[in-house]
Amino acid sequence: MMDTNFPASISTPAATIDEVIMQLTAIVEWSKQNNSRMGYFAALYRKVTIQVKKGIQENYFDDGLRMERLDVIFANRYIRACYQYQIGQTPTQSWVRAFDATQHWWPIVLQHLLLGMNAHINLDLGIAAAESVPPEELQNLKGDFEKINQVLASLVGGVQSELAEIWPILGFFNRYLGSVETAIINFSMEKARDAAWSFAEQLSPLADEQRQQVIAEKDDMMALFSRVISHPGFYGSLILGIIRLGERGTTRQRIEILE
């Protein structure tokens, strides 16, 4: 796919967390103008980034400068993947699967979010952690790395409410099964971040050529896993189809709800 109207401002890597937020805003606004489902994950990700910035400002993290460096490296992988895809280049296969899904009508909003999280947390996060500090300093990063779990967990309830606006029946499940659902989401996120940390430990001591080979192998694995998210078997797909038929609003309206 190629879109020459995609914001050129994101072609240059962000250098600060404020620039990250500006570039994510550009993706969100382009998505709203073009009714692109790419805006679903971008809107959620911008919200997370704003929370991370707030945490840095309030000295929530042990080392704010180091956390900003990690956040910028991490975000640039997503932003660069967006730009590559839109100008006809090929990002990592995990992102290709996530972006390809945005071209289709049937995936529900939650699937789009999960496909983005699969590429960004299961692949990009470990890479960003390994790149943000020298190998001998990686263990010093672990405390702040784990604090990100708490930032994400604090947003789960809000995301549930937003998805309930898009699919009203979800409101029923949120009322009666909300605590269970939240626990499951938080557990899944925590497991994903634990795996990302293990991946960072694996990458950190490697020379560049070895590192790129390991990244490519991990990318292949995560691209395969994206198929499970997109096609969860006959009964899973049937349920998702029912949810999709009940989702309300235009693509732009859904993005605005997720904002």
Backbone as JSON, one array per atom type, in Angstrom:
{
  "sequence": "MMDTNFPASISTPAATIDEVIMQLTAIVEWSKQNNSRMGYFAALYRKVTIQVKKGIQENYFDDGLRMERLDVIFANRYIRACYQYQIGQTPTQSWVRAFDATQHWWPIVLQHLLLGMNAHINLDLGIAAAESVPPEELQNLKGDFEKINQVLASLVGGVQSELAEIWPILGFFNRYLGSVETAIINFSMEKARDAAWSFAEQLSPLADEQRQQVIAEKDDMMALFSRVISHPGFYGSLILGIIRLGERGTTRQRIEILE",
  "N": [[0.84, -1.19, 0.0], [0.44, 2.31, -0.71], [0.59, 5.65, 0.27], [0.81, 8.8, -0.53], [0.02, 11.02, 0.81], [0.38, 10.64, 3.45], [1.45, 11.84, 6.63], [4.42, 13.6, 6.29], [5.96, 14.46, 8.33], [6.49, 12.48, 10.15], [8.52, 11.03, 9.13], [11.01, 11.57, 10.05], [12.86, 10.46, 12.78], [11.58, 10.73, 16.11], [12.91, 12.76, 18.74], [12.4, 13.41, 21.33], [10.02, 12.85, 24.02], [7.89, 14.55, 23.74], [7.97, 15.08, 21.01], [7.37, 12.54, 20.11], [4.67, 12.35, 20.94], [3.58, 14.36, 19.32], [3.99, 13.24, 16.78], [2.5, 10.9, 16.95], [0.01, 12.08, 17.22], [-0.22, 13.19, 14.68], [-0.5, 10.86, 13.15], [-2.92, 9.88, 14.19], [-4.69, 11.99, 13.48], [-4.47, 11.94, 10.68], [-5.53, 9.42, 10.25], [-8.19, 9.74, 11.08], [-9.08, 11.56, 9.19], [-8.89, 10.04, 6.92], [-10.42, 7.85, 7.38], [-9.14, 5.57, 8.42], [-8.37, 2.5, 9.91], [-5.98, 2.25, 11.16], [-5.81, 4.19, 13.0], [-6.91, 3.31, 15.39], [-5.11, 1.83, 17.11], [-3.12, 3.78, 17.22], [-4.38, 5.89, 18.57], [-4.84, 4.79, 21.11], [-2.2, 4.29, 21.83], [-1.07, 6.83, 21.91], [-2.38, 7.83, 24.14], [-1.3, 6.2, 26.16], [1.37, 7.04, 25.99], [1.2, 9.7, 26.78], [0.53, 9.3, 29.45], [2.89, 8.08, 30.34], [4.66, 10.23, 30.0], [3.58, 11.95, 31.91], [4.14, 10.45, 34.2], [6.95, 10.6, 34.18], [7.32, 13.35, 34.59], [6.31, 13.56, 37.15], [8.14, 12.24, 38.64], [7.82, 9.5, 38.91], [9.22, 7.36, 37.9], [12.41, 5.75, 38.4], [14.55, 6.81, 37.02], [14.11, 9.4, 35.13], [15.14, 10.52, 32.73], [16.32, 8.33, 31.52], [14.06, 6.72, 31.18], [12.6, 8.29, 29.38], [14.29, 8.12, 27.18], [14.08, 5.37, 26.59], [11.33, 5.27, 26.01], [11.19, 6.87, 23.71], [12.84, 5.51, 21.84], [11.41, 3.14, 21.69], [8.83, 4.04, 20.78], [9.56, 5.11, 18.3], [9.99, 2.87, 16.76], [7.43, 1.93, 16.2], [6.3, 4.19, 14.93], [8.0, 4.52, 12.73], [7.46, 2.1, 11.44], [4.78, 2.52, 10.69], [5.13, 4.61, 8.83], [6.8, 3.42, 6.9], [5.1, 1.4, 5.93], [3.04, 2.87, 4.77], [4.29, 4.25, 2.68], [4.95, 2.28, 0.98], [7.09, 0.67, 1.61], [8.54, -2.12, 3.48], [7.87, -2.93, 6.7], [8.65, -4.67, 9.81], [7.44, -8.07, 9.84], [5.5, -8.59, 11.75], [4.3, -6.11, 12.12], [3.39, -5.71, 9.53], [1.33, -7.62, 9.37], [-0.44, -6.54, 11.28], [-1.03, -4.03, 10.16], [-2.02, -4.77, 7.65], [-4.42, -5.91, 8.43], [-5.94, -3.69, 8.97], [-7.01, -2.99, 6.59], [-9.23, -4.44, 6.18], [-12.72, -5.22, 6.72], [-13.84, -6.94, 8.68], [-12.32, -7.52, 11.15], [-12.66, -6.85, 14.65], [-12.6, -3.89, 16.77], [-11.1, -4.44, 19.09], [-9.49, -6.57, 18.21], [-7.81, -5.23, 16.39], [-6.42, -3.59, 18.19], [-5.12, -5.56, 19.73], [-3.52, -6.8, 17.8], [-1.77, -4.72, 17.23], [-0.56, -4.46, 19.75], [0.66, -6.95, 19.93], [2.7, -6.79, 17.97], [4.09, -4.56, 18.94], [4.65, -4.85, 21.71], [5.41, -7.58, 22.08], [7.48, -7.79, 20.24], [8.82, -5.22, 19.61], [9.32, -3.97, 22.12], [11.24, -5.38, 23.69], [13.45, -5.08, 22.01], [13.78, -2.29, 22.06], [14.39, -1.88, 24.78], [16.84, -3.21, 24.96], [18.35, -1.62, 23.3], [18.41, 0.81, 24.56], [20.12, 1.06, 26.75], [23.54, 0.28, 27.73], [24.81, -3.16, 27.77], [25.79, -3.8, 30.37], [24.28, -2.19, 31.97], [21.68, -2.96, 31.83], [20.2, -4.42, 33.79], [19.73, -2.48, 35.68], [17.68, -1.09, 34.61], [15.41, -2.56, 34.98], [13.53, -2.15, 37.1], [12.15, 0.27, 36.45], [11.2, -0.53, 34.0], [9.33, -2.47, 34.76], [7.52, -0.85, 36.06], [6.06, 0.25, 34.05], [4.06, -1.56, 33.6], [2.17, -0.92, 35.56], [1.33, 1.56, 34.69], [0.05, 0.88, 32.28], [-1.91, -0.85, 33.28], [-3.49, 0.91, 34.67], [-4.94, 2.08, 32.7], [-6.66, 0.22, 31.69], [-9.35, -0.03, 32.58], [-10.5, 2.28, 31.48], [-10.25, 1.75, 28.75], [-11.94, -0.45, 28.53], [-14.42, 0.79, 28.99], [-14.54, 2.49, 26.79], [-14.57, 0.67, 24.64], [-17.02, -0.42, 25.2], [-18.69, 1.64, 24.48], [-18.47, 1.48, 21.75], [-19.31, -1.12, 21.2], [-22.15, -1.78, 22.51], [-23.26, -3.97, 24.02], [-21.12, -4.94, 25.38], [-21.0, -3.43, 27.63], [-22.7, -4.66, 29.42], [-21.25, -6.99, 30.06], [-19.03, -5.77, 31.19], [-20.16, -4.73, 33.54], [-20.95, -7.0, 34.99], [-18.89, -8.82, 34.77], [-16.63, -7.42, 34.97], [-14.4, -7.15, 36.82], [-13.2, -9.63, 36.59], [-12.55, -9.68, 33.87], [-10.78, -7.5, 33.73], [-8.71, -8.46, 35.36], [-7.82, -10.6, 33.81], [-6.93, -9.27, 31.47], [-4.89, -7.64, 32.54], [-3.19, -9.62, 33.54], [-2.44, -10.92, 31.16], [-1.11, -8.81, 29.88], [0.97, -8.41, 31.68], [2.33, -10.85, 31.45], [3.15, -10.67, 28.8], [4.91, -8.5, 28.93], [6.82, -9.52, 30.66], [7.89, -11.48, 29.01], [8.93, -9.8, 27.06], [10.95, -8.54, 28.5], [12.68, -10.72, 28.96], [13.39, -11.17, 26.33], [14.8, -8.81, 25.82], [17.0, -9.24, 27.53], [18.11, -11.38, 26.2], [18.88, -10.21, 23.77], [20.61, -8.1, 24.46], [23.5, -8.65, 25.02], [24.43, -9.35, 22.5], [26.26, -9.15, 19.41], [25.81, -6.92, 16.6], [25.09, -8.24, 14.15], [24.32, -10.82, 15.0], [22.26, -10.05, 16.67], [20.36, -8.96, 14.89], [19.64, -11.25, 13.51], [18.39, -12.78, 15.51], [16.27, -11.09, 16.09], [14.87, -11.17, 13.68], [14.03, -13.84, 13.69], [12.36, -13.83, 15.94], [10.46, -12.02, 15.06], [9.27, -13.47, 12.99], [7.99, -15.43, 14.54], [6.13, -13.89, 16.0], [4.63, -12.83, 13.95], [3.36, -15.12, 13.05], [1.85, -15.66, 15.32], [0.07, -13.58, 15.21], [-1.83, -14.47, 13.47], [-3.4, -16.11, 15.01], [-4.71, -14.24, 16.55], [-6.12, -12.89, 14.57], [-7.61, -14.93, 13.36], [-9.24, -16.81, 15.22], [-10.12, -19.59, 15.21], [-13.14, -21.52, 14.4], [-15.44, -21.13, 16.14], [-14.59, -19.0, 17.7], [-14.22, -17.05, 15.72], [-16.82, -16.83, 14.85], [-18.11, -15.69, 17.07], [-16.71, -13.27, 17.17], [-17.54, -12.21, 14.76], [-20.25, -11.7, 15.3], [-19.94, -9.74, 17.26], [-18.71, -7.79, 15.69], [-20.73, -7.07, 13.9], [-22.33, -5.75, 15.65], [-20.95, -3.51, 16.38], [-20.81, 0.0, 16.78], [-20.95, 3.16, 14.99], [-18.78, 5.18, 12.84], [-15.49, 4.65, 11.41], [-13.94, 6.9, 12.04], [-15.41, 7.94, 14.22], [-15.07, 5.91, 16.08], [-12.32, 6.02, 16.51], [-12.21, 8.52, 17.74], [-13.57, 7.96, 20.08], [-11.76, 6.2, 21.3], [-9.73, 7.96, 21.76]],
  "CA": [[0.0, 0.0, 0.0], [1.21, 3.54, -0.72], [-0.22, 6.85, 0.44], [1.74, 9.93, -0.55], [-0.5, 12.07, 1.68], [0.68, 10.32, 4.84], [2.24, 12.97, 7.14], [5.86, 13.48, 6.11], [6.63, 14.85, 9.57], [6.9, 11.31, 10.93], [9.63, 10.35, 8.45], [12.19, 11.83, 10.86], [12.65, 9.89, 14.12], [11.38, 11.65, 17.23], [14.06, 12.86, 19.64], [11.9, 13.61, 22.69], [8.68, 12.29, 24.21], [6.94, 15.52, 23.17], [7.93, 14.84, 19.57], [6.62, 11.29, 19.94], [3.24, 12.66, 21.05], [3.21, 15.12, 18.12], [3.94, 12.34, 15.63], [1.32, 10.04, 17.14], [-1.15, 12.93, 16.92], [-0.3, 13.29, 13.21], [-1.06, 9.6, 12.66], [-4.33, 9.85, 14.59], [-5.46, 12.94, 12.67], [-4.53, 11.41, 9.3], [-6.43, 8.26, 10.28], [-9.56, 10.24, 11.15], [-9.4, 12.2, 7.91], [-8.92, 9.03, 5.86], [-11.2, 6.7, 7.86], [-8.22, 4.43, 8.49], [-8.38, 1.77, 11.18], [-4.69, 2.42, 11.8], [-5.97, 5.15, 14.08], [-7.34, 2.69, 16.65], [-3.94, 1.6, 17.96], [-2.41, 5.05, 17.4], [-5.08, 6.67, 19.58], [-4.55, 4.18, 22.4], [-0.77, 4.43, 22.12], [-0.83, 8.22, 22.31], [-2.87, 7.95, 25.51], [-0.28, 5.57, 27.01], [2.56, 7.88, 25.98], [0.9, 10.87, 27.62], [0.62, 8.84, 30.83], [4.31, 7.9, 30.63], [5.21, 11.57, 30.17], [3.12, 12.43, 33.21], [4.93, 9.73, 35.19], [8.3, 11.17, 34.18], [7.23, 14.68, 35.2], [5.99, 13.42, 38.57], [9.21, 11.44, 39.23], [7.32, 8.15, 39.19], [10.26, 6.42, 37.52], [13.69, 5.95, 39.1], [15.42, 7.65, 36.18], [13.22, 9.97, 34.12], [15.82, 10.68, 31.45], [16.47, 6.99, 30.92], [12.74, 6.28, 30.75], [12.25, 9.01, 28.15], [15.08, 7.53, 26.08], [13.44, 4.09, 26.25], [10.04, 5.54, 25.39], [11.41, 7.42, 22.37], [13.32, 4.42, 20.99], [10.26, 2.24, 21.56], [7.81, 4.65, 19.92], [10.07, 5.29, 16.94], [9.84, 1.63, 16.0], [6.05, 1.92, 15.7], [6.09, 5.31, 14.0], [8.73, 4.18, 11.51], [6.71, 1.03, 10.77], [3.63, 3.17, 10.04], [5.58, 5.38, 7.67], [7.26, 2.47, 5.88], [3.96, 0.72, 5.33], [2.24, 3.8, 3.96], [4.99, 4.68, 1.47], [5.21, 1.12, 0.14], [8.21, -0.14, 2.09], [8.11, -3.25, 4.29], [8.36, -2.99, 8.08], [8.69, -6.05, 10.31], [6.26, -8.83, 9.45], [4.47, -8.43, 12.78], [3.55, -4.88, 11.81], [2.68, -5.91, 8.25], [0.08, -8.31, 9.69], [-1.33, -5.6, 11.97], [-1.48, -2.99, 9.22], [-2.86, -5.4, 6.63], [-5.75, -6.12, 9.01], [-6.71, -2.44, 8.94], [-7.61, -2.85, 5.27], [-10.38, -5.34, 6.11], [-13.87, -4.78, 7.49], [-14.31, -7.86, 9.7], [-11.72, -7.5, 12.5], [-13.26, -5.9, 15.59], [-11.64, -2.9, 17.27], [-10.19, -5.09, 20.03], [-8.48, -7.32, 17.45], [-6.82, -4.27, 15.89], [-5.58, -3.2, 19.32], [-4.28, -6.7, 20.1], [-2.51, -6.99, 16.76], [-0.75, -3.69, 17.46], [0.17, -4.81, 20.97], [1.5, -8.1, 19.62], [3.9, -6.32, 17.27], [4.85, -3.54, 19.66], [5.15, -5.34, 23.0], [6.09, -8.86, 21.94], [8.69, -7.65, 19.43], [9.53, -3.94, 19.7], [9.69, -3.52, 23.46], [12.52, -5.97, 24.07], [14.48, -4.44, 21.19], [13.98, -0.93, 22.57], [15.08, -1.95, 26.07], [18.23, -3.6, 24.71], [19.04, -0.52, 22.63], [18.38, 2.06, 25.33], [21.22, 1.09, 27.71], [24.58, -0.74, 27.48], [24.5, -4.45, 28.41], [26.1, -3.83, 31.8], [23.31, -1.37, 32.71], [20.32, -3.42, 31.56], [19.48, -4.8, 35.01], [19.32, -1.25, 36.38], [16.47, -0.62, 33.94], [14.29, -3.47, 35.18], [12.51, -1.57, 37.97], [11.33, 1.2, 35.67], [10.53, -1.34, 32.97], [8.17, -3.1, 35.37], [6.54, 0.17, 36.43], [5.19, 0.49, 32.9], [2.88, -2.42, 33.81], [1.19, -0.2, 36.36], [0.78, 2.61, 33.83], [-0.88, 0.24, 31.37], [-3.03, -1.38, 34.05], [-4.36, 2.03, 35.07], [-5.74, 2.49, 31.55], [-7.51, -0.88, 31.23], [-10.76, 0.28, 32.83], [-10.94, 3.26, 30.51], [-10.38, 1.1, 27.45], [-13.17, -1.25, 28.59], [-15.57, 1.69, 28.83], [-14.55, 2.98, 25.41], [-15.03, -0.41, 23.78], [-18.45, -0.59, 25.46], [-19.38, 2.65, 23.67], [-18.46, 1.0, 20.38], [-20.14, -2.32, 21.2], [-22.91, -1.55, 23.74], [-23.48, -5.18, 24.82], [-19.95, -5.13, 26.24], [-21.29, -2.77, 28.9], [-23.29, -5.68, 30.3], [-20.17, -7.84, 30.56], [-18.2, -4.95, 32.07], [-20.82, -4.57, 34.84], [-21.06, -8.25, 35.73], [-17.64, -9.6, 34.72], [-15.56, -6.43, 34.8], [-13.2, -7.42, 37.6], [-12.56, -10.81, 36.0], [-11.96, -9.3, 32.58], [-9.63, -6.65, 34.0], [-7.64, -9.31, 35.86], [-7.29, -11.37, 32.68], [-6.17, -8.35, 30.61], [-3.67, -7.25, 33.22], [-2.32, -10.79, 33.59], [-1.9, -11.13, 29.82], [-0.16, -7.75, 29.64], [2.15, -8.66, 32.5], [3.07, -11.96, 30.85], [3.78, -10.18, 27.58], [6.03, -7.64, 29.29], [7.86, -10.41, 31.18], [8.54, -12.08, 27.84], [9.7, -8.74, 26.41], [12.18, -8.36, 29.28], [13.54, -11.86, 28.65], [13.9, -10.93, 24.98], [15.83, -7.77, 25.96], [18.18, -9.88, 28.11], [18.71, -12.21, 25.16], [19.47, -9.37, 22.73], [21.55, -7.11, 24.95], [24.93, -8.92, 24.85], [24.75, -9.83, 21.16], [26.77, -8.25, 18.37], [24.71, -6.45, 15.75], [24.65, -9.25, 13.17], [23.58, -11.84, 15.74], [21.03, -9.43, 17.18], [19.4, -8.85, 13.8], [19.15, -12.6, 13.2], [17.45, -13.16, 16.57], [15.08, -10.24, 15.91], [14.13, -11.7, 12.53], [13.38, -15.07, 14.13], [11.27, -13.44, 16.84], [9.44, -11.39, 14.22], [8.53, -14.56, 12.33], [7.12, -16.06, 15.53], [5.04, -12.98, 16.35], [3.77, -12.74, 12.77], [2.53, -16.32, 13.09], [0.89, -15.52, 16.42], [-0.96, -12.63, 14.79], [-2.89, -15.24, 12.8], [-4.31, -16.58, 16.07], [-5.54, -13.08, 16.9], [-7.01, -12.58, 13.44], [-8.46, -16.08, 13.0], [-9.23, -17.66, 16.42], [-10.93, -20.78, 15.06], [-14.51, -21.34, 13.89], [-16.36, -20.55, 17.11], [-14.08, -17.68, 18.05], [-14.5, -16.14, 14.62], [-18.26, -16.61, 14.83], [-18.41, -14.71, 18.12], [-16.17, -11.98, 16.75], [-18.42, -11.71, 13.7], [-21.43, -11.14, 15.95], [-19.52, -8.48, 17.88], [-18.44, -6.8, 14.62], [-22.02, -6.59, 13.38], [-22.94, -4.89, 16.66], [-20.14, -2.32, 16.65], [-21.46, 1.22, 16.33], [-20.15, 4.31, 14.59], [-17.82, 5.13, 11.74], [-14.1, 4.49, 11.85], [-13.54, 8.16, 12.68], [-16.07, 8.04, 15.52], [-14.42, 4.95, 16.99], [-11.02, 6.59, 16.89], [-12.47, 9.62, 18.68], [-13.93, 7.34, 21.37], [-10.52, 5.67, 21.88], [-8.88, 9.08, 22.19]],
  "C": [[0.88, 1.24, 0.0], [0.26, 4.71, -0.61], [0.72, 8.04, 0.55], [1.26, 11.07, 0.32], [-0.24, 11.78, 3.15], [1.63, 11.37, 5.38], [3.74, 12.74, 7.07], [6.62, 13.79, 7.39], [7.12, 13.64, 10.36], [8.03, 10.54, 10.26], [10.94, 10.53, 9.21], [11.96, 11.29, 12.27], [12.48, 10.97, 15.18], [12.6, 11.62, 18.13], [13.64, 13.02, 21.1], [10.5, 13.0, 22.8], [7.62, 13.25, 23.69], [6.84, 15.35, 21.66], [7.2, 13.54, 19.25], [5.12, 11.57, 19.96], [2.76, 13.43, 19.82], [3.07, 14.19, 16.92], [2.77, 11.37, 15.74], [0.05, 10.81, 16.84], [-1.33, 13.05, 15.41], [-0.89, 12.02, 12.62], [-2.54, 9.5, 12.97], [-5.16, 10.76, 13.7], [-5.57, 12.48, 11.23], [-5.53, 10.26, 9.24], [-7.89, 8.71, 10.31], [-9.98, 10.83, 9.8], [-9.6, 11.17, 6.8], [-9.71, 7.78, 6.25], [-10.35, 5.43, 7.9], [-8.26, 3.8, 9.87], [-7.01, 1.76, 11.84], [-4.8, 3.34, 13.02], [-6.38, 4.54, 15.4], [-6.14, 2.51, 17.59], [-3.21, 2.91, 18.23], [-3.04, 5.89, 18.5], [-4.79, 6.12, 20.97], [-3.09, 4.41, 22.79], [-0.44, 5.86, 22.54], [-1.25, 8.43, 23.77], [-1.85, 7.35, 26.5], [0.95, 6.47, 27.12], [2.37, 9.13, 26.84], [0.99, 10.5, 29.1], [2.07, 8.62, 31.25], [4.98, 9.25, 30.85], [4.83, 12.15, 31.53], [3.91, 11.76, 34.33], [6.34, 10.26, 35.31], [8.3, 12.52, 34.9], [7.02, 14.6, 36.71], [7.01, 12.54, 39.3], [8.75, 10.04, 39.66], [8.4, 7.1, 38.92], [11.57, 6.76, 38.23], [14.6, 6.89, 38.33], [14.58, 8.17, 35.01], [13.87, 10.11, 32.75], [15.99, 9.35, 30.74], [15.13, 6.47, 30.41], [12.31, 7.0, 29.48], [13.02, 8.44, 26.97], [14.48, 6.21, 25.63], [12.14, 4.34, 25.51], [10.21, 6.02, 23.95], [11.88, 6.33, 21.4], [12.18, 3.46, 20.67], [9.24, 2.79, 20.57], [8.28, 4.8, 18.48], [9.95, 4.03, 16.11], [8.43, 1.54, 15.41], [5.85, 3.0, 14.64], [6.78, 5.03, 12.67], [8.0, 3.09, 10.73], [5.5, 1.59, 10.05], [4.05, 3.85, 8.75], [6.03, 4.44, 6.54], [6.08, 1.83, 5.16], [3.2, 1.64, 4.38], [2.94, 4.26, 2.7], [5.43, 3.49, 0.61], [6.44, 0.34, 0.5], [7.66, -1.24, 3.01], [8.71, -3.18, 5.68], [8.48, -4.44, 8.53], [7.38, -6.75, 9.99], [5.14, -8.73, 10.48], [3.63, -7.19, 12.52], [2.82, -5.0, 10.48], [1.34, -6.59, 8.51], [-0.92, -7.36, 10.34], [-1.89, -4.56, 11.0], [-2.35, -3.57, 8.11], [-4.29, -5.59, 7.15], [-6.6, -4.86, 8.96], [-7.38, -2.21, 7.59], [-8.91, -3.65, 5.14], [-11.48, -4.92, 7.09], [-14.12, -5.63, 8.73], [-13.61, -7.79, 11.06], [-12.4, -6.46, 13.4], [-12.18, -4.97, 16.12], [-10.63, -3.57, 18.2], [-9.13, -5.9, 19.31], [-7.41, -6.39, 16.9], [-5.87, -3.84, 17.01], [-4.62, -4.33, 19.7], [-3.2, -6.98, 19.07], [-1.39, -5.96, 16.89], [0.09, -4.01, 18.68], [1.09, -6.0, 20.74], [2.8, -7.66, 18.96], [4.76, -5.43, 18.17], [5.41, -4.04, 20.99], [5.95, -6.62, 22.83], [7.36, -8.79, 21.11], [9.46, -6.37, 19.78], [10.06, -3.61, 21.09], [11.03, -4.09, 23.91], [13.67, -5.35, 23.3], [14.81, -3.06, 21.75], [14.73, -0.94, 23.9], [16.56, -2.28, 25.87], [19.03, -2.45, 24.09], [19.19, 0.72, 23.5], [19.51, 2.18, 26.35], [22.29, 0.08, 27.31], [24.26, -2.03, 28.22], [24.72, -4.46, 29.91], [25.11, -3.0, 32.64], [21.88, -1.87, 32.56], [19.55, -3.74, 32.84], [19.02, -3.59, 35.82], [18.01, -0.7, 35.82], [15.23, -1.39, 34.39], [13.18, -2.88, 36.06], [11.58, -0.63, 37.24], [10.57, 0.48, 34.58], [9.25, -1.95, 33.54], [7.1, -2.09, 35.78], [5.61, 0.52, 35.28], [3.93, -0.37, 33.01], [1.78, -1.67, 34.54], [0.55, 0.93, 35.56], [-0.27, 2.02, 32.9], [-2.12, -0.27, 32.11], [-4.01, -0.28, 34.42], [-5.28, 2.47, 33.93], [-6.76, 1.44, 31.12], [-8.98, -0.56, 31.41], [-11.31, 1.27, 31.83], [-11.15, 2.65, 29.14], [-11.65, 0.24, 27.42], [-14.39, -0.37, 28.35], [-15.68, 2.19, 27.4], [-15.03, 1.91, 24.44], [-16.52, -0.66, 23.98], [-19.27, 0.47, 24.73], [-19.5, 2.19, 22.23], [-19.36, -0.23, 20.22], [-20.95, -2.34, 22.5], [-23.12, -2.77, 24.62], [-22.3, -5.43, 25.76], [-20.17, -4.47, 27.6], [-21.88, -3.74, 29.9], [-22.18, -6.55, 30.9], [-19.26, -7.06, 31.5], [-18.81, -4.85, 33.47], [-20.75, -5.86, 35.66], [-19.78, -9.08, 35.75], [-16.42, -8.69, 34.68], [-14.29, -6.77, 35.55], [-12.45, -8.62, 37.05], [-11.85, -10.44, 34.71], [-10.71, -8.45, 32.79], [-8.45, -7.48, 34.47], [-6.99, -10.1, 34.73], [-6.43, -10.48, 31.78], [-4.85, -7.97, 31.25], [-2.68, -8.4, 33.29], [-1.66, -11.01, 32.23], [-0.85, -10.08, 29.5], [1.13, -7.98, 30.42], [3.0, -9.78, 31.92], [3.81, -11.51, 29.59], [5.01, -9.34, 27.9], [7.16, -8.45, 29.92], [8.63, -11.06, 30.03], [9.4, -11.06, 27.11], [11.01, -8.49, 27.17], [13.16, -9.5, 29.02], [14.17, -11.7, 27.27], [15.01, -9.86, 25.01], [17.12, -8.36, 26.52], [18.89, -10.75, 27.07], [19.46, -11.36, 24.14], [20.67, -8.56, 23.22], [23.03, -7.44, 24.72], [25.36, -9.26, 23.43], [25.37, -8.74, 20.28], [25.65, -7.98, 17.38], [24.2, -7.52, 14.8], [23.85, -10.35, 13.85], [22.23, -11.29, 16.22], [19.98, -9.36, 16.09], [18.83, -10.21, 13.41], [18.11, -13.04, 14.23], [16.16, -12.36, 16.45], [14.23, -10.79, 14.77], [13.39, -12.99, 12.9], [12.19, -14.77, 15.03], [10.12, -12.83, 16.04], [8.6, -12.44, 13.5], [7.55, -15.22, 13.3], [5.9, -15.19, 15.83], [4.08, -12.78, 15.17], [2.85, -13.95, 12.7], [1.46, -16.21, 14.18], [-0.23, -14.55, 16.04], [-2.1, -13.33, 14.07], [-3.89, -15.78, 13.82], [-5.25, -15.45, 16.48], [-6.56, -12.8, 15.8], [-8.01, -13.68, 13.14], [-8.48, -17.08, 14.15], [-10.14, -18.89, 16.32], [-12.37, -20.46, 14.68], [-15.4, -20.63, 14.9], [-15.9, -19.16, 17.55], [-14.39, -16.67, 16.97], [-15.99, -15.84, 14.51], [-18.67, -15.56, 15.87], [-17.92, -13.33, 17.73], [-17.01, -11.36, 15.64], [-19.68, -11.08, 14.27], [-21.11, -9.8, 16.59], [-19.35, -7.41, 16.8], [-19.74, -6.23, 14.07], [-22.7, -5.64, 14.36], [-22.14, -3.64, 16.97], [-20.8, -1.08, 16.03], [-20.45, 2.25, 15.83], [-19.28, 4.08, 13.39], [-16.43, 4.9, 12.3], [-13.63, 5.74, 12.58], [-14.14, 8.27, 14.08], [-15.44, 7.08, 16.53], [-13.06, 5.45, 17.44], [-11.21, 7.68, 17.94], [-12.86, 9.08, 20.05], [-12.66, 6.83, 22.06], [-9.57, 6.78, 22.32], [-9.21, 9.49, 23.6]]
}
